[in-house]
Amino acid sequence: MINIPKGTKDVLPREAYKWHYIEDAARKTAELYNMKEIRTPVFEHTELFLRGVGDTTDIVNKEMYTFKDKGDRSITLKPEGTAGAARSFIENGMGGGVLPVKMYYITPAFRYERPQAGRLREFHQFGVEVYGSAAPDADAEVIFAAASFLKKLGIKDVKLNINSIGCKTCRARYNAALKAYLQPHLGEMCPTCRERFDKNPLRILDCKEEGCKKITHDAPRILDYLCDDCSEHFKKVQQLLTAGGLEFNIDPNIVRGLDYYTRTVFEFVSESIGAQGTVCGGGRYDGLIEELGGNHTPAVGFAAGIERLILLMENTGVAFPEDCGPEVFVAGMDDDSRLAAFKVVCKLREEGISAECDHMGKSIKAQFKYADKIGAKYVIALGCNELESGECNIKCMADGATSPVKICDICACFKNKMSEK
């Protein structure tokens, strides 16, 4: 037998309704914020992620699925959704249209990392991208969109943490101060952080190793090094969040794991899904479009992992809506009535009513049991007597009540039931 690759997971039919629920909430949230869907390829040229995500990140250095295609081109399965959306924004000339451009995506992504709770090598993201606005209002709106999405799912056990990592100007001053602080402790840090020291010292603040966390606990705070513009921007973001009634904490150690972030960064975190508690994260990336060859275009967005959302909801007892069975099951007792049942089911489906019948040659008793197992709300049994009289009974599976109906009126009867709901 061939087994599923490590770090991947089948979504079985009995579980798919949870995914549908989350994806539906994502689309409804995006609609509320006037965001339109974008779908980009599962694979892109590797250079896109080298330039966009950043060659100092763990994603690029350790986690990307990269290969040569038959044309000897380096291709990578996308490890996140923003770089592809940014590439599409440039390539399709979206910057020349009405701004801001507000988009969302629901996409698979791929990272070669150690599988753990809610974190797989193939995973799925709901993400939001807003291009064209440098105003703090856009930051706040994106954060509110994330909060709205989590609220729509019924998730309450999360906290919003925010930070600003400034622009290139103030970050250069901060990096110098941070390196001066870290230099005496370099030998005590993990190998990854020692590599980051020269390339991107800011990323050391994101290290999860306990030894490195102790070292960085008293490190200089980037908020103390923000230039006047970045400081004012961050203050306005806080004012907007407060005005909208959204509680938040300022966490100076949030830097996010991707090199393209600037200014505002944020995370919604939970303690119910283990040490890696980020449920949703994002921020501003004003230099990304320019880095990829486009005109300077400010941008802000977020992404949430669907697998981690499901895990969080299950761990905290958030109820998923019940997985619905068919509206009606039509049972047949013999060959003639089975044919009649099939015809009735076809007509019901044509009218937009979910219907099912037997395909396994079960006895009438077994068909009723099957109808109950699949959650059918109503059952109709057809036999020679029903075909001869032209009438049958509709049985409500919830309370066992029956009501007579002419076979020719079954469709009209269920259309009326549906319209009454």
SULDAKA-V196822 format. One record per pair of residues at least 12 apart in sequence whose C-alpha atoms are under 7 Angstrom apart, sorted by the first residue. I is the first residue (numbers start at 1). GAP is how many residues later the second one is. Records with the same first field share a line. If there is no record, write none. Layout:
I=GAP, GAP
This chain:
7=108, 113, 114, 115
8=112, 113, 114
17=306
18=302
22=131
25=124, 127, 128
26=100, 123
29=116, 119, 120
30=74
35=67, 68, 69
36=66, 67, 68
37=66, 67, 68
38=65, 66, 67
39=66
40=44, 45
42=35, 36
43=32, 33, 34, 35
44=31, 32, 33, 34
45=29, 30, 31
46=28, 29, 30
48=35
49=34
51=240, 241
52=31, 208, 236, 239, 240
53=30, 205, 206, 207
54=204, 205, 206
56=143, 144
57=200, 201, 202
63=48, 49, 50
64=12, 15, 47, 48
65=12, 45, 46, 47
77=33
78=31, 32
79=30, 31, 32
80=29
86=203
90=204
99=33
100=30, 31, 32, 33
101=29, 30, 31
102=27, 28, 29
103=25, 26, 27
104=23, 24, 25
105=21, 22, 23
106=19, 20, 21
107=17, 18, 19
108=14, 15, 16, 17
109=13, 14, 15
110=12, 13
118=189, 190, 193
119=189
123=184
124=181, 182, 183
125=178, 179, 180, 181
126=177, 178, 179, 180
127=175, 176, 177
128=173, 174, 175
129=171, 172
130=169, 170, 171
131=166, 167, 168, 169
132=165, 166, 167
133=165, 166
134=164
136=97, 100, 101
137=100
139=98, 161
140=97, 100, 101
142=159
154=164
155=158, 163
157=113
158=110, 111, 112
159=89, 109, 110, 111
160=88, 89, 107, 108, 109
161=87, 88, 89, 90, 105, 106, 107
162=86, 87, 88, 89, 103, 104, 105
163=87, 88, 89, 91, 101, 102, 103
164=59, 70, 99, 100, 101
165=57, 90, 97, 98, 99
166=60, 64, 96, 97
167=63, 95, 96
170=55, 56, 57
173=52
174=48, 51
175=26, 27
178=41, 42
179=22
181=38
189=22, 23
190=22
203=52
205=48
206=47, 48, 49
221=31
222=30
223=29
230=33
234=30
260=25, 27, 28
261=22, 23, 24
262=22, 23, 24
263=21
264=19, 20
265=17, 18, 19
266=15, 16, 17
267=13, 14, 15
268=12, 13
272=40, 43, 44
273=38, 39
279=25, 26, 29, 30
280=23, 24, 25
281=21, 22, 23
282=19, 20, 21
283=17, 18, 19
284=15, 16, 17
285=13, 14, 15
286=12, 13
324=51
325=49, 50, 51
326=28, 29, 30, 49, 50, 51
327=26, 27, 28, 49, 50, 51
328=26, 27, 28, 48, 49, 50, 51
329=26, 27, 28, 42, 47, 49, 50, 51
330=15, 26, 27, 49, 50, 51
331=26, 27, 33, 36, 49, 50, 51
332=32, 49, 50, 51
333=31, 49, 50
334=49
337=45, 46, 47
341=16, 41
342=15
345=12
347=64
348=63
377=19, 20, 21
378=16, 17, 18, 19
379=15, 16, 17
380=13, 14, 15
390=16, 17
391=13, 14, 15, 16
392=12, 13, 14, 15
393=12
